């Protein structure tokens, strides 16, 4: 039996350094000029149009809450922070793979889903759903809502 080094071999090839990620825009959280009634309508539409949606939030890429349509059992601030973490991981994956900007990520859990959609460069639409949600329907309805929200935010 050898008493030498038993560690696993390490990679020796070096990959070229990645370009730095683009700087994030300033936060929209608490901005009084946002069209909150129109944002609220779009968030509520997801819950009404897709059976199984528990609620949705609009949060900044910085993890701060902008607006929400969630029941009291869900903490909208936590959801905004989790959406930003999901975005951060997705953004790093897209940079590493050279596949363009983050668009969407879905997490399936034992009894539900958490989906995050890019809303322009500054915000994220997050949707929480029960396990019985029709994910295909969610992916059909949520991107147009994200586009409408991006247009609303662009007017500010």
Secondary structure, 3 states (H helix, E strand, C coil): CCCCCCCCCCCCCCCCCCCCCCCCCCCCCCCCCCCHHHHHHHHHHHHHHCCCEEEEEEEECCCCEEEEECCCCCCHHHHHHHHHHHHHHHHHHHHHHCCCCCCEEEEEECCEEEEEEEECCCEEEEEEEECCCCHHHHHHHHHHHHHHHHHHHHCC
